[in-house]
Amino acid sequence: MRNLVVVGVTGTSAGLAAVRMAAREAVSRGGQLRVVHAFTWPSHGPPGAGLDYDDARRAATQVVGEAVATAQRSTPGVRVTGQLVDGLPDRVLLRLSRTAELLVLGDDDLATTSWLPPSSVLVQTVARSWCPVLVARGPRPPRGVVLAAVDGSSNGMRALRHAAAESRRRKIAVEVVHVVREYGGRHEELGRQVLAEAAAVAPQARTRLLAGRPGPTLVLASRRGRVILLGTRGAHEGLLGSVAREVLHRSACPSVFVHGRSTPSPPAQRSPTRATALT
Protein backbone atom coordinates (compact mmCIF):
# COMPACT_ATOMS: atom_id res chain seq x y z
CA MET A 1 0.00 0.00 0.00
CA ARG A 2 1.37 3.40 -1.02
CA ASN A 3 2.35 5.80 1.80
CA LEU A 4 1.44 3.34 4.54
CA VAL A 5 2.60 4.29 8.03
CA VAL A 6 2.56 1.46 10.59
CA VAL A 7 2.70 2.12 14.32
CA GLY A 8 3.23 -0.59 16.90
CA VAL A 9 1.36 -0.07 20.17
CA THR A 10 1.71 -1.55 23.62
CA GLY A 11 -0.98 0.06 25.73
CA THR A 12 1.61 2.39 27.29
CA SER A 13 1.69 6.19 27.26
CA ALA A 14 4.83 6.00 25.09
CA GLY A 15 2.91 3.89 22.60
CA LEU A 16 0.12 6.47 22.45
CA ALA A 17 2.68 9.24 21.94
CA ALA A 18 3.97 7.21 19.00
CA VAL A 19 0.41 6.92 17.66
CA ARG A 20 -0.02 10.69 17.72
CA MET A 21 3.26 11.19 15.88
CA ALA A 22 2.46 8.43 13.41
CA ALA A 23 -0.93 10.00 12.68
CA ARG A 24 0.73 13.30 11.78
CA GLU A 25 3.26 11.45 9.62
CA ALA A 26 0.50 9.63 7.75
CA VAL A 27 -1.45 12.82 7.05
CA SER A 28 1.65 14.73 5.93
CA ARG A 29 2.41 11.93 3.47
CA GLY A 30 -1.16 11.74 2.20
CA GLY A 31 -1.22 8.14 3.34
CA GLN A 32 -2.94 5.75 5.70
CA LEU A 33 -2.10 4.83 9.27
CA ARG A 34 -2.26 1.24 10.46
CA VAL A 35 -2.24 0.68 14.22
CA VAL A 36 -0.88 -2.76 15.12
CA HIS A 37 -0.74 -4.69 18.38
CA ALA A 38 0.99 -8.07 18.42
CA PHE A 39 -0.49 -10.77 20.62
CA THR A 40 1.21 -13.99 21.70
CA TRP A 41 -0.41 -16.61 23.89
CA PRO A 42 2.10 -19.07 25.40
CA SER A 43 -0.41 -21.68 26.54
CA HIS A 44 0.03 -25.15 25.07
CA GLY A 45 -3.74 -25.64 25.09
CA PRO A 46 -6.04 -24.70 22.23
CA PRO A 47 -6.53 -20.95 21.75
CA GLY A 48 -9.62 -19.60 23.43
CA ALA A 49 -10.03 -22.66 25.67
CA GLY A 50 -9.69 -20.74 28.92
CA LEU A 51 -11.01 -17.57 30.47
CA ASP A 52 -7.48 -16.20 30.87
CA TYR A 53 -7.00 -16.30 27.13
CA ASP A 54 -10.33 -14.60 26.52
CA ASP A 55 -9.52 -11.84 28.99
CA ALA A 56 -6.07 -11.30 27.48
CA ARG A 57 -7.48 -11.21 23.97
CA ARG A 58 -10.15 -8.72 25.00
CA ALA A 59 -7.54 -6.50 26.68
CA ALA A 60 -5.39 -6.60 23.54
CA THR A 61 -8.37 -5.59 21.41
CA GLN A 62 -8.97 -2.66 23.75
CA VAL A 63 -5.34 -1.54 23.28
CA VAL A 64 -5.93 -1.32 19.55
CA GLY A 65 -9.23 0.49 19.99
CA GLU A 66 -7.74 3.07 22.34
CA ALA A 67 -4.85 3.71 19.96
CA VAL A 68 -7.17 4.19 16.97
CA ALA A 69 -9.30 6.61 18.97
CA THR A 70 -6.16 8.51 20.04
CA ALA A 71 -5.07 8.89 16.41
CA GLN A 72 -8.50 10.19 15.41
CA ARG A 73 -8.68 12.66 18.29
CA SER A 74 -5.15 13.98 17.85
CA THR A 75 -5.18 14.30 14.06
CA PRO A 76 -8.62 14.93 12.54
CA GLY A 77 -8.89 13.56 9.03
CA VAL A 78 -6.35 10.78 9.50
CA ARG A 79 -7.24 7.56 7.71
CA VAL A 80 -6.59 4.90 10.33
CA THR A 81 -7.29 1.22 10.79
CA GLY A 82 -6.51 -1.05 13.72
CA GLN A 83 -5.18 -4.58 13.58
CA LEU A 84 -4.62 -7.23 16.24
CA VAL A 85 -2.00 -9.65 14.90
CA ASP A 86 -1.05 -13.02 16.38
CA GLY A 87 2.69 -13.57 16.59
CA LEU A 88 5.91 -12.48 18.23
CA PRO A 89 6.10 -8.67 18.15
CA ASP A 90 9.41 -8.28 16.33
CA ARG A 91 8.40 -10.79 13.65
CA VAL A 92 5.05 -9.07 13.18
CA LEU A 93 6.71 -5.67 12.81
CA LEU A 94 9.38 -6.92 10.44
CA ARG A 95 6.78 -8.54 8.24
CA LEU A 96 4.70 -5.36 8.11
CA SER A 97 7.79 -3.26 7.39
CA ARG A 98 8.00 -4.97 3.98
CA THR A 99 5.10 -2.88 2.66
CA ALA A 100 5.27 0.20 4.91
CA GLU A 101 6.81 3.53 4.02
CA LEU A 102 7.55 4.20 7.69
CA LEU A 103 7.40 2.18 10.91
CA VAL A 104 6.80 4.14 14.13
CA LEU A 105 7.49 2.88 17.66
CA GLY A 106 7.41 4.43 21.11
CA ASP A 107 10.57 4.74 23.17
CA ASP A 108 8.98 3.30 26.34
CA ASP A 109 11.20 5.50 28.54
CA LEU A 110 14.47 4.21 27.09
CA ALA A 111 16.47 7.01 28.70
CA THR A 112 15.57 5.71 32.16
CA THR A 113 17.10 2.29 31.52
CA SER A 114 20.78 1.53 32.01
CA TRP A 115 21.21 -0.60 28.89
CA LEU A 116 19.48 -1.93 25.77
CA PRO A 117 19.05 -5.70 25.60
CA PRO A 118 20.08 -6.80 22.07
CA SER A 119 17.11 -9.19 21.98
CA SER A 120 14.52 -6.51 22.80
CA VAL A 121 11.76 -5.97 20.28
CA LEU A 122 12.76 -2.34 19.77
CA VAL A 123 16.44 -3.11 19.06
CA GLN A 124 15.62 -6.05 16.81
CA THR A 125 13.08 -4.04 14.83
CA VAL A 126 15.28 -0.97 14.42
CA ALA A 127 18.20 -3.15 13.32
CA ARG A 128 16.34 -5.39 10.87
CA SER A 129 13.40 -3.42 9.48
CA TRP A 130 12.85 -3.24 5.73
CA CYS A 131 11.78 0.42 5.95
CA PRO A 132 12.89 3.45 7.99
CA VAL A 133 11.96 3.28 11.68
CA LEU A 134 10.90 6.38 13.58
CA VAL A 135 11.27 6.14 17.36
CA ALA A 136 9.03 8.72 19.01
CA ARG A 137 10.13 10.75 22.01
CA GLY A 138 7.88 12.65 24.36
CA PRO A 139 4.22 13.67 24.16
CA ARG A 140 4.61 16.72 21.88
CA PRO A 141 6.21 17.36 18.49
CA PRO A 142 9.64 18.88 19.22
CA ARG A 143 11.05 22.02 17.66
CA GLY A 144 14.35 22.38 15.83
CA VAL A 145 16.07 21.36 12.63
CA VAL A 146 16.25 18.03 10.81
CA LEU A 147 19.62 16.56 11.82
CA ALA A 148 21.39 14.10 9.53
CA ALA A 149 24.37 12.22 10.98
CA VAL A 150 26.86 11.13 8.33
CA ASP A 151 30.03 9.06 8.63
CA GLY A 152 31.20 8.87 5.01
CA SER A 153 29.51 5.52 4.37
CA SER A 154 26.83 4.78 1.79
CA ASN A 155 24.35 4.21 4.63
CA GLY A 156 25.12 7.66 5.99
CA MET A 157 24.55 9.26 2.60
CA ARG A 158 21.29 7.35 2.24
CA ALA A 159 20.18 8.78 5.58
CA LEU A 160 21.17 12.24 4.35
CA ARG A 161 19.02 11.93 1.23
CA HIS A 162 16.14 10.81 3.42
CA ALA A 163 16.76 13.79 5.72
CA ALA A 164 16.73 16.17 2.77
CA ALA A 165 13.35 14.78 1.71
CA GLU A 166 12.07 15.15 5.29
CA SER A 167 13.31 18.73 5.33
CA ARG A 168 11.38 19.57 2.19
CA ARG A 169 8.24 17.84 3.43
CA ARG A 170 8.36 19.49 6.85
CA LYS A 171 9.54 22.84 5.38
CA ILE A 172 12.31 23.19 7.93
CA ALA A 173 16.10 23.40 7.68
CA VAL A 174 18.38 20.38 7.55
CA GLU A 175 21.74 20.29 9.27
CA VAL A 176 24.38 17.68 8.50
CA VAL A 177 26.66 16.66 11.36
CA HIS A 178 29.82 14.57 11.35
CA VAL A 179 31.81 13.61 14.42
CA VAL A 180 35.62 13.35 14.50
CA ARG A 181 37.83 12.23 17.33
CA GLU A 182 39.36 15.69 17.79
CA TYR A 183 39.75 18.99 16.00
CA GLY A 184 42.93 19.66 14.08
CA GLY A 185 45.28 17.55 11.99
CA ARG A 186 44.25 14.58 9.93
CA HIS A 187 41.02 13.94 11.86
CA GLU A 188 39.58 17.33 11.03
CA GLU A 189 40.80 17.17 7.44
CA LEU A 190 39.04 13.88 6.83
CA GLY A 191 35.94 15.13 8.60
CA ARG A 192 35.78 18.19 6.35
CA GLN A 193 36.00 15.89 3.35
CA VAL A 194 33.01 13.89 4.59
CA LEU A 195 31.00 17.09 5.03
CA ALA A 196 32.02 18.30 1.57
CA GLU A 197 30.68 15.07 0.08
CA ALA A 198 27.49 15.53 2.07
CA ALA A 199 27.12 19.11 0.84
CA ALA A 200 27.31 17.84 -2.74
CA VAL A 201 24.40 15.48 -2.03
CA ALA A 202 22.33 18.08 -0.15
CA PRO A 203 23.58 21.54 -1.16
CA GLN A 204 20.79 23.30 0.74
CA ALA A 205 21.93 21.81 4.07
CA ARG A 206 24.09 23.43 6.70
CA THR A 207 27.09 21.39 7.83
CA ARG A 208 28.68 21.12 11.25
CA LEU A 209 31.83 19.30 12.34
CA LEU A 210 31.75 18.01 15.91
CA ALA A 211 34.50 16.45 18.00
CA GLY A 212 34.24 13.72 20.61
CA ARG A 213 32.92 10.19 20.93
CA PRO A 214 30.36 9.74 18.14
CA GLY A 215 27.45 8.31 20.14
CA PRO A 216 27.39 10.74 23.09
CA THR A 217 28.21 13.67 20.80
CA LEU A 218 25.23 12.94 18.56
CA VAL A 219 23.00 12.54 21.60
CA LEU A 220 24.08 16.00 22.75
CA ALA A 221 23.44 17.41 19.25
CA SER A 222 19.95 15.86 19.27
CA ARG A 223 18.88 18.43 21.87
CA ARG A 224 18.51 21.03 19.12
CA GLY A 225 16.83 18.72 16.60
CA ARG A 226 13.23 18.13 15.67
CA VAL A 227 14.35 14.74 14.44
CA ILE A 228 17.71 13.04 13.91
CA LEU A 229 18.37 10.57 11.09
CA LEU A 230 21.20 8.09 10.68
CA GLY A 231 22.08 4.75 9.16
CA THR A 232 21.92 1.59 11.24
CA ARG A 233 24.59 -0.87 10.20
CA GLY A 234 27.41 -1.83 12.52
CA ALA A 235 30.42 -4.05 11.90
CA HIS A 236 28.26 -7.18 11.78
CA GLU A 237 25.44 -7.50 9.28
CA GLY A 238 22.01 -7.38 10.86
CA LEU A 239 23.17 -5.91 14.17
CA LEU A 240 22.67 -2.38 15.39
CA GLY A 241 25.94 -0.43 15.45
CA SER A 242 27.22 1.15 18.65
CA VAL A 243 26.49 4.72 17.52
CA ALA A 244 22.96 3.86 16.44
CA ARG A 245 22.41 2.07 19.76
CA GLU A 246 23.55 5.14 21.67
CA VAL A 247 21.22 7.42 19.71
CA LEU A 248 18.34 4.96 20.08
CA HIS A 249 18.93 4.78 23.82
CA ARG A 250 19.58 8.43 24.68
CA SER A 251 18.42 10.74 21.89
CA ALA A 252 16.65 13.87 23.09
CA CYS A 253 14.45 14.06 19.98
CA PRO A 254 12.68 11.52 17.76
CA SER A 255 15.14 9.43 15.77
CA VAL A 256 14.81 7.84 12.34
CA PHE A 257 16.95 4.84 11.46
CA VAL A 258 17.31 4.53 7.69
CA HIS A 259 18.02 1.15 6.17
CA GLY A 260 20.03 0.29 3.14
CA ARG A 261 19.63 -3.46 2.69
CA SER A 262 16.99 -4.93 0.44
CA THR A 263 16.30 -7.74 2.90
CA PRO A 264 16.67 -7.95 6.67
CA SER A 265 18.50 -10.69 8.53
CA PRO A 266 16.22 -13.24 10.20
CA PRO A 267 15.41 -12.36 13.81
CA ALA A 268 16.87 -14.34 16.66
CA GLN A 269 14.85 -17.36 17.71
CA ARG A 270 12.88 -16.81 20.88
CA SER A 271 10.19 -18.77 22.66
CA PRO A 272 7.27 -16.89 24.18
CA THR A 273 7.11 -17.09 27.98
CA ARG A 274 3.99 -14.99 28.53
CA ALA A 275 1.24 -13.10 26.78
CA THR A 276 3.14 -10.20 25.30
CA ALA A 277 2.81 -7.06 23.22
CA LEU A 278 5.22 -4.73 21.47
CA THR A 279 7.92 -3.68 23.91
C-alpha positions in Angstrom: 0.0 0.0 0.0 1.4 3.4 -1.0 2.3 5.8 1.8 1.4 3.3 4.5 2.6 4.3 8.0 2.6 1.5 10.6 2.7 2.1 14.3 3.2 -0.6 16.9 1.4 -0.1 20.2 1.7 -1.5 23.6 -1.0 0.1 25.7 1.6 2.4 27.3 1.7 6.2 27.3 4.8 6.0 25.1 2.9 3.9 22.6 0.1 6.5 22.5 2.7 9.2 21.9 4.0 7.2 19.0 0.4 6.9 17.7 0.0 10.7 17.7 3.3 11.2 15.9 2.5 8.4 13.4 -0.9 10.0 12.7 0.7 13.3 11.8 3.3 11.5 9.6 0.5 9.6 7.7 -1.4 12.8 7.1 1.7 14.7 5.9 2.4 11.9 3.5 -1.2 11.7 2.2 -1.2 8.1 3.3 -2.9 5.8 5.7 -2.1 4.8 9.3 -2.3 1.2 10.5 -2.2 0.7 14.2 -0.9 -2.8 15.1 -0.7 -4.7 18.4 1.0 -8.1 18.4 -0.5 -10.8 20.6 1.2 -14.0 21.7 -0.4 -16.6 23.9 2.1 -19.1 25.4 -0.4 -21.7 26.5 0.0 -25.2 25.1 -3.7 -25.6 25.1 -6.0 -24.7 22.2 -6.5 -21.0 21.8 -9.6 -19.6 23.4 -10.0 -22.7 25.7 -9.7 -20.7 28.9 -11.0 -17.6 30.5 -7.5 -16.2 30.9 -7.0 -16.3 27.1 -10.3 -14.6 26.5 -9.5 -11.8 29.0 -6.1 -11.3 27.5 -7.5 -11.2 24.0 -10.1 -8.7 25.0 -7.5 -6.5 26.7 -5.4 -6.6 23.5 -8.4 -5.6 21.4 -9.0 -2.7 23.8 -5.3 -1.5 23.3 -5.9 -1.3 19.5 -9.2 0.5 20.0 -7.7 3.1 22.3 -4.8 3.7 20.0 -7.2 4.2 17.0 -9.3 6.6 19.0 -6.2 8.5 20.0 -5.1 8.9 16.4 -8.5 10.2 15.4 -8.7 12.7 18.3 -5.2 14.0 17.9 -5.2 14.3 14.1 -8.6 14.9 12.5 -8.9 13.6 9.0 -6.4 10.8 9.5 -7.2 7.6 7.7 -6.6 4.9 10.3 -7.3 1.2 10.8 -6.5 -1.1 13.7 -5.2 -4.6 13.6 -4.6 -7.2 16.2 -2.0 -9.6 14.9 -1.0 -13.0 16.4 2.7 -13.6 16.6 5.9 -12.5 18.2 6.1 -8.7 18.2 9.4 -8.3 16.3 8.4 -10.8 13.6 5.0 -9.1 13.2 6.7 -5.7 12.8 9.4 -6.9 10.4 6.8 -8.5 8.2 4.7 -5.4 8.1 7.8 -3.3 7.4 8.0 -5.0 4.0 5.1 -2.9 2.7 5.3 0.2 4.9 6.8 3.5 4.0 7.5 4.2 7.7 7.4 2.2 10.9 6.8 4.1 14.1 7.5 2.9 17.7 7.4 4.4 21.1 10.6 4.7 23.2 9.0 3.3 26.3 11.2 5.5 28.5 14.5 4.2 27.1 16.5 7.0 28.7 15.6 5.7 32.2 17.1 2.3 31.5 20.8 1.5 32.0 21.2 -0.6 28.9 19.5 -1.9 25.8 19.1 -5.7 25.6 20.1 -6.8 22.1 17.1 -9.2 22.0 14.5 -6.5 22.8 11.8 -6.0 20.3 12.8 -2.3 19.8 16.4 -3.1 19.1 15.6 -6.0 16.8 13.1 -4.0 14.8 15.3 -1.0 14.4 18.2 -3.2 13.3 16.3 -5.4 10.9 13.4 -3.4 9.5 12.9 -3.2 5.7 11.8 0.4 5.9 12.9 3.4 8.0 12.0 3.3 11.7 10.9 6.4 13.6 11.3 6.1 17.4 9.0 8.7 19.0 10.1 10.8 22.0 7.9 12.7 24.4 4.2 13.7 24.2 4.6 16.7 21.9 6.2 17.4 18.5 9.6 18.9 19.2 11.1 22.0 17.7 14.3 22.4 15.8 16.1 21.4 12.6 16.3 18.0 10.8 19.6 16.6 11.8 21.4 14.1 9.5 24.4 12.2 11.0 26.9 11.1 8.3 30.0 9.1 8.6 31.2 8.9 5.0 29.5 5.5 4.4 26.8 4.8 1.8 24.4 4.2 4.6 25.1 7.7 6.0 24.5 9.3 2.6 21.3 7.3 2.2 20.2 8.8 5.6 21.2 12.2 4.3 19.0 11.9 1.2 16.1 10.8 3.4 16.8 13.8 5.7 16.7 16.2 2.8 13.3 14.8 1.7 12.1 15.1 5.3 13.3 18.7 5.3 11.4 19.6 2.2 8.2 17.8 3.4 8.4 19.5 6.9 9.5 22.8 5.4 12.3 23.2 7.9 16.1 23.4 7.7 18.4 20.4 7.5 21.7 20.3 9.3 24.4 17.7 8.5 26.7 16.7 11.4 29.8 14.6 11.3 31.8 13.6 14.4 35.6 13.3 14.5 37.8 12.2 17.3 39.4 15.7 17.8 39.8 19.0 16.0 42.9 19.7 14.1 45.3 17.6 12.0 44.2 14.6 9.9 41.0 13.9 11.9 39.6 17.3 11.0 40.8 17.2 7.4 39.0 13.9 6.8 35.9 15.1 8.6 35.8 18.2 6.4 36.0 15.9 3.3 33.0 13.9 4.6 31.0 17.1 5.0 32.0 18.3 1.6 30.7 15.1 0.1 27.5 15.5 2.1 27.1 19.1 0.8 27.3 17.8 -2.7 24.4 15.5 -2.0 22.3 18.1 -0.1 23.6 21.5 -1.2 20.8 23.3 0.7 21.9 21.8 4.1 24.1 23.4 6.7 27.1 21.4 7.8 28.7 21.1 11.2 31.8 19.3 12.3 31.7 18.0 15.9 34.5 16.4 18.0 34.2 13.7 20.6 32.9 10.2 20.9 30.4 9.7 18.1 27.5 8.3 20.1 27.4 10.7 23.1 28.2 13.7 20.8 25.2 12.9 18.6 23.0 12.5 21.6 24.1 16.0 22.7 23.4 17.4 19.3 20.0 15.9 19.3 18.9 18.4 21.9 18.5 21.0 19.1 16.8 18.7 16.6 13.2 18.1 15.7 14.3 14.7 14.4 17.7 13.0 13.9 18.4 10.6 11.1 21.2 8.1 10.7 22.1 4.8 9.2 21.9 1.6 11.2 24.6 -0.9 10.2 27.4 -1.8 12.5 30.4 -4.0 11.9 28.3 -7.2 11.8 25.4 -7.5 9.3 22.0 -7.4 10.9 23.2 -5.9 14.2 22.7 -2.4 15.4 25.9 -0.4 15.4 27.2 1.2 18.7 26.5 4.7 17.5 23.0 3.9 16.4 22.4 2.1 19.8 23.5 5.1 21.7 21.2 7.4 19.7 18.3 5.0 20.1 18.9 4.8 23.8 19.6 8.4 24.7 18.4 10.7 21.9 16.6 13.9 23.1 14.4 14.1 20.0 12.7 11.5 17.8 15.1 9.4 15.8 14.8 7.8 12.3 16.9 4.8 11.5 17.3 4.5 7.7 18.0 1.2 6.2 20.0 0.3 3.1 19.6 -3.5 2.7 17.0 -4.9 0.4 16.3 -7.7 2.9 16.7 -8.0 6.7 18.5 -10.7 8.5 16.2 -13.2 10.2 15.4 -12.4 13.8 16.9 -14.3 16.7 14.8 -17.4 17.7 12.9 -16.8 20.9 10.2 -18.8 22.7 7.3 -16.9 24.2 7.1 -17.1 28.0 4.0 -15.0 28.5 1.2 -13.1 26.8 3.1 -10.2 25.3 2.8 -7.1 23.2 5.2 -4.7 21.5 7.9 -3.7 23.9 
